[in-house]
């Protein structure tokens, strides 16, 4: 507040211009693929591998053999290399539903207080044989497993109308409980802040399509989900104003409270339908015939085909829906996207759709695989040359890694491991450094590639825009290329430059969003410049740019432009280039030659 000048004197004031411009919002990667658990086609933000395991599961049995999906391996390696956020979208085939449990009231086991529903879908969430199934010795559910959950009601107090819901792991027992979540002091009174649906959440999301065929999520329910495992799908007997003015319970409400203990179905969930672990046939396919996994993923067109040839048992429509959802730049922020398991050979339409989607977004790069296991260099080169997109990159060959979950050695496509490479590169340097070479392109978790490339083979691949993965004595397996899928030679045919532009557009876009609907004056323009110039200077100091210039003044914001409600800025960049080809000349001189200073 300005001081009024009434009498003579010296007046001192402060103008704080030391504000530190906020850095860019950190965005991570997006991952599409089948998972053991979880909601289908609902992009979910994950911040740790433990959280991934809880929401999407880890291993499953198919044909009597234990497997984990490529999605899980990619997530594990990503977080191992310092990843902080991963947007995971589960895909699955066919129709599916959640499991439910109707919790009986105190008064009558045939009447119900409320209904719980699992967030995860698929028959794996069922852990009761039938409605009359009894608990086995020790309180074990008939088909309880580590992949599903059970519920328990405790501490029911008819005087206050409060109770507790405990979410337990499906395979625990009475004396050895594995508690996942505890929700205490819940109420059936919708007028209270501890109303069960308000505390736990009752929302569900359904994929819908607009008139243009673009996917979006429609939310049903009033309260956001706070639980990682369940939602309240129905309250059969709400108790509004449970207590009378004297603080005593109305007698006709007490019978609506849930019965303490495991309740109906012995605490189990049931009624779920749909894919078991993403398989086409939940009853027989996963138990009598193994899924096409790892090196047996088909190399022919198979996504959306029959059960015996379908890649990992997942239909193309689910991938298409996931890609359409992730195209929404307002809803989802990520700087790279991966879909390990689909290739240009077995899912060319989906690969092309992903590449087109990231190009339209302009804020992320897609790492895609060209071929399945045991394919020729000519096959991968030919397919890579058929694409022209600076927002895409591909790597080869397949790589052998040890599963953290099963301990088995499996060959996996490069897109399973590259998320970890990009994340490590960004952690030790920045997005505008090349995620390749001995300093930042090492693959410590890789045991061996399917083929040890020669220099000539690396040259063939790199000429075809395929980034080779090589082995060097004493150095291990290393990413040794960083080309995008752009055909024309320019700065944007390199991954580091494309990712530099993605990082700059993301941050500068965040600044520009704060100016929308502001006055189109010099003050607003200077506000933009005062944030963008220091950031670009920071990038230049960290070797991302040779030079830059930002213009947003009267030269490009003429009266005609302003009258059209436009604010125009021009950003000129000279991105740094990487030294990919180092030429050293060794000169052998005769004895007696004097070297110059």
N, C-alpha and C positions, 0 to 999 in steps of 0.2 A: 504494500500500500504506500503510495507517494505521500511524502510529508508536505504539509502546507507551508509556504514561505510567508511568514508573517513578520518576523524581525530579522535584522541582519545577522549573518553568521555563516559558518562553513557547514555544509551538509554532506555527509558521507553515505553512500548507498552501495549495495552489493548487486552483482548480476552474475549468477552462477551459470557458467558455460562449461562446466567440467563434467557434464553428464556423459557417461560412457554409452555409446550406441550399442544397443542389444545385438548380440550375435545372431546368426541365422538359427531358426528352429531346426533341431536335429531330426532328420528323417532317416529311416532305415530301409530295409528291403521288403519286398513282397514275395510270398512263396505260395504257389498253387500246386496242389497234389492231393492224393488220397491219404487219409490218416485213419488210425484205429478208432478214435472217438471224435466227438465234436459235432457242432452244427454244420450242416452242408450249405455251401455257398453263402456263408456269413463271414465276411472278412473280420478277423479278430486280432487285436493288437496284443502281442506277447513280448515280454521284456526279459525273460530268463528261460533257460531250457527246462528248469523245473516246472515253470508255469506251462510251458508247451506240453510237457509230459502229463501234467494233471488234466489239461483241457483236451488234448488231442491223442493221448496214449502213446505207447512205444512199440511193443511187440505183439504179435498175434500168431496163432497156429494155423497153417494151411497145408493140407495133405500130410499132417503129422509132423511138419517141420516148422520151426520157429523163424519168423521173418520180422524185419522192420522195414518200413517204407523208405524210399529215397528221400521223401519229405522230412522224415525224422533225422536222417543222417545229415541232410543239408542244414537243418535247424541247429543240430548239435555243433557242427563245425563252425557255423556262423557265430554262435554265442561263445564258443571256445576262443575265438580270435577277437573278442572284445565287442561283439555286436550288442547294441542296447535296445533295439526295437525291431520287431519282425511282424509283418502283417500276414497272417496265415489264413488261407482260404481252402477249406476241405472240399474235395469233389467226390462224388459217388454216383453210382448208376441206379436207375429205377426210382421207385417211390419209396418213401421212408416216413417214419413217425417217431415221436418220443415215447418213452415208457411213463406210465402214470401210477399213482398210488392214492387211493381214497382212504383217508384216515378216519376211523370210527370215533363216534362220540362216547362220552362217559355213559350215557343212558342206554344206548342200544348199539350192539355191534353191527346191526343191519342199517343203521343210519350214519351219516357221515358229516364230519365237521368241516373239512376242507380237502382239496385235492392238490397233490404235488405232481410236478411233471419234470422229467429230466431235460436238461438243456441239450445233452448229447442225444443223437438219434441212432436208430438201428436196433436190430434184435439183440445185439450184445448187451443192451441195457436191461433186458429182461433177466430177473434172477429168481423167479418163482416158476415152478412147474405148472401149477394150477391154482385156482382161487382157494382150494382146500388144502394146499400143500403145507405140510408141517415142517417145523424146523428139525434139522438133524441133531445128533448129539453135540452138545456144546453151543447150540444156538446158531449153527451154520446154515445159511440159506441153501435151498435145494440146488440152485445154479448160481450162487454168488461167486464173483470173480474179482480180480484186481481191477478189471476194466469197468465194472459197474458200481453202483452205490446202493446203500440202504438207508432207511430213516428210522428215527426213534423219537418218541415224545417223552419228555421228562418234566419234573417239577411243576405239575399241574396244581394250581391254587384256585379253587372255586371262589374263595373270598375276594380275591383281586381280579380274577379272570385271566391271570397270566400263566404262561407255560413256556417250555423250551423245546426247540427242535434241534436234534443232532443229526448231522449227515455223516454216515460212516462208510468205510470201504466195504464193498459187497462181499468180500470173502473173509471178514473178521468173525470173531466168535464172542460169546457173552463174556468170557473171562479174558479175552485178548482183543479188546476193541481198538480199531484204528479210526480215530475221529478226524474227519476232514474239515468240518465246519461246525460251529455251535451258534445257535441263534437264541438268545435268552430274552426273557421278559416280553414275550410276544402276546398279542391280544387279538381277539376277533372283533373288537370294537373299531369300526371304520372311522370314528371321530377322534381317535387317538393317534399320536405319532408313532406308537409301537404296533400299529395294525400290521398283521402278518404279511399282507401283500405289499404294504409300503416298505417294510423293513427288508424282506427277502427279494421282492420284485415280482411282477406278474407279466412282464412284457415278452412278446415273442415277435420274431421278424420273419416275414414271408417274401420271397422273391416275386416281384411283379414286373410286367413289361409295359412301357408306354406305347403310344401309337406308332412311334418310329422303331419299335422293337428293342429299345434300350432297357436294360435291366435296372431295377431299383429295389430297395428294401422298404416294405410297408410294415410299420410298427403297430401291433395290436396290444392293448393293455395300457394301464395308467402309470405304473411305477417302474422305473429302470431296474434291471436285475443287479442285485448286489452279490448274490451267490454265484459261485463258479460252477455249480452243479445242478441246481434246481430252480424252479420258479413256482409260484402259487398260481395254478391254472383256474381254481374255483374256490370260493368260500361259500359252502352250502348254508351255513347257519351263522351269519354275522350277528353280532350282539351290540347294536348301537346304544350308547349310554348304558354300559353294563352296570355301573354303580348308580344308585339312587342319590338324591340330594344329601342324604345322611352318610354317604360313603359305603353303603351296604349293597351287595349284589342282589339284583332282581332274581327271584327264585326260578322264574321261567327261562332264565338265560344259562344257568349253571349246567343244565343238561346238554348244552350245545358245545361245551368244551371238549377237546380231544381226550381220549382215554390215554392214561400214562402207559408206557411200555412200547412194544413194537406195533401194536394195533393190528388191523386187518392185514391179511397176507403176510403176517409175521415180519413186517417191516420191509417187504419186498416191493419191487416195481415190476410192472408187467404191461402187456398190450402193445409194445413197440413192434413195428414192422419195418421191413426194408433191408438195405444192404448190411451184411455182416462184414465189417472191415472193408467195405467198398466192393464186395463181391457181387456177382450177378445173381447167384443162387445161395441164399443164406443157409439153406438146409443141407445141401449136398456139395456145392461147389468148393467151399472152403475146407470141408472135412474129407472129401474123397479124392479131390484132384487139386494139386497145388496151383496157386496163382502163377501167372507168367511174371516172374520177378528177375531183376538184375540182368544177367546175360541172356535170359530166355525171353526178355521183352521182345515182341515181334519186330522185325524190320520192315514188314509189309504194312500197308494201310490197315490199321486194326482198331483205332479208337472208334467206338460205336459199332463194332462188328459183333460177331457171336461170342458166346461165353468162352469158347476154347481158344480164340485168337485175340480177344480184347486185351489191350494193354492194361495190366494191373486191374482188370475187371471194372473199368470206369468208362462210362459213355461220353461221347464228344459233347453232348448238350450241356453237361455239367461244367466242362472246361469253358465252353462258349459263354455260359452264364457268368462264371467267375471273372472272365476277362472283361465282359461288358460292365460288370459292377465296378471293377477296379479302374475303369476308364474315367470315373468321376473324380476330377481333380479337386473339387470342393470337399468331397467326403474323405478321400484317402490320399495321404502324402507318403511317397517312397521314392528313392532315387535309383533303385534297380529292382528287376523282377525276374524270377526264375520259376521254371516248371519242369523239374527233372523227371524223366520218364517218358515224355513225349518228344518225338524227333521229327525232322522234316520228312523222314521216310514213313513213319507210321501215323503222323498227324499233321500233314502239311498245311491243312486249313487252319488248325489252331496255332501253329507256329507263325503263319502269315498274319493271323489276326492279332496275336500278341505284338508283333513288330509294327503293324499299322497302328495299334492302340498307343504304344509308347511314342511313336512319331507324332501322333495327334496331341498327346499330352504335352510333349516337349520338356518334361521334367524328370524323365527316368530312362534308363537303358535296359534292354532286355538281353539276357544271356541265354541263347537257345542252342540246342544240340541238333546236329545235322543227321547223324546216323546212329544205328544201334551198335551192338557189340560185334567185333570181328568183321568189320567192313574195310574196304580198301581205301587207300589214299585218294584214288581217282573218284570214288563214290562220294566221299566227303567234300572233295574239292569241287566237283561238278555241282553239287547241291548248294554249296556256299556261294558259288558264282551266280546262281539264279536269283539271289537277293541283292537289293540295292537300298541300304538303309543305314544311316549313320547312328541311329539309336539302337542298333543291334550289334552283337558280337557273338562269335562262336569259337569254341576251343576243342581240341582233339589231341590225343586219343582218350579212351576210357581209362579209368584209374582203379587200382586195387586198394581198398582200405579195409580196416578192421571195424566191425560194428561195435559201438560202445554198449549196445544193448544185448546182442546175442554172442558177441565175441568171435563171430565168423568172418572170414575173409571174403569179400565180395568185390566184383568189378562194378563200378558205377560210372555213369556219364559225367563229363567234366562239370556240367552245371550244378552237380551236387556239391562240388568242392570250391568252385569259383566264388560263391558268396563269402566264404571265409577269406579268400585272397583279397577281394575288394575291401573287406572290413579291416583287415590287417594293414593294407596300404593306407587307408584313411586314418588309421589310428597312429601310425608311426610317421606319416607324412601329411598328405592331403589328397583330395579328390583329383587334383590336377597333376599328380605324379602318376607315372605309369605303373599299373599293378602287374608288373612283370620283372623278370631279371632276378639275379641272385640276392639283391637287397630286399625286395618286397614281393617277389613272385614265388618264393619257396613254398613247397607243399610238404610240411613235416609229417602229416598224418598219412601220406600216400606211401604205400609199400613198393609199388612198381606200376608203371603204365602197361597197357596191353601190348604195346610195341615200343621199342627203343629206337627213336627216330635218328636217322643219319642227317648230316648237314644238307645233303641233296633233297631228302624228303622234307626237311623243314622249309627249304626254299620253295619247294612245290606247294606246300600248304600255305605259306605266307603270301605267295603270289596269288593264291585263290581266296585271300581274306580269311584264312583259317589260322587261328593263333595256336602254334604248336606247343605241346608240353613235352619237354625234353629231360633227359637224365645226364648229369655231369658227374664225373668221378670225384668223390669227396664232397660233393655239394648236394646230391640227392635229386629229387624231381622238382623241376622248375617250370613255371609258365614263361615261355620265351617268345612272346608276341603280344601286340596290343593294337591290332587293327580292328576297326569297325567293319560292318558289312557294306559300307559305302563303296560304290564302284569308282567314282570319279576321284582323282588325286587332289586332295585339299587338306587343310588343317584338320577337318572333321573326319578324316579317314583313320584317326587315331583315337583310342579309347580315352586317353588322358585329356585330350582337348574336348571331346564330347562331354566328359564328366565335369570338366571345368565349366563349360557353358551351362550344364544342368545345375551346378552349384550356384553359379552367378544368377541365373534366371530365377532360381528358387528364392534366394535371399532378396534380390532386388524386387521380385514380385511381391514378397511379403511387405516391403516398404511401400510399394505403389498401392497396395490394397488399402493402406491407412489414409490415402489421399483421395479416394473415391468419395464424391459429394462434398469435397472441400472447395473453398473459393479458388477459382483459377486466376491466381495472382502471383506476383513475384515472390511473396512470402511463402506460398505453398511450394513453388519451384525450388526456392533456396532450402526449404526444409528437406526436400528430396535429395538435393545435391549434397547437403551437409551430412547425410547418412551414407549415400552411395560412394562418394569420392573417398572417404576414409577406408571403407571396406575394400574397394578396388586397390587402394594403396597398400593395404595389408596383404592382399593376394599377390600383388607385385613383389613386395618384400619377401614373400614366401615362395618365390620363383614360379608363380603361376602365370604372370604376364610380363612381357617386355615393356609394354606401354599401354596406356588407355586414355580415353577422353570422353567426358560426359557433357552433352549439350542439352540444356533445357532452359531456353530463354526466349527473348522476343524473336529470334531468328527462325525458330521452328514453332513458335506459338504466336502466330500473327492474329490480328483481330478476326479474320475469317475463321481460323481454327478455333479460337475461343468461342465465337458465336455458335459453333457447332458442338459446343460442350465437350471439346477434346482438350486433353493435356498431353503434349507430345514430347518425348525424350528420345535422344539418339545416343547410343553407347558404342564407342569405337574401341575395339580390343585387338591387341597383338599377342596372341597366346604363345607361350614358350613351347619349343619343340624338344623332343627327347633325342638323345644320341643313341640311335639304334644301330648305326653302322660306324664302327670305329676303325679308322685306317692308320696303321703304324708302319713306318718305313725304317728298317734297320740298315744302316750304312756301315759297311766294313771298310776301314781306311788302312793304308799302309803305315808301317812303322815310321815315326818321325814327323807325321803330320801334326801340326799345332792346332788345337781347338781354339776358336775365337771366344772372346769374353762373352 
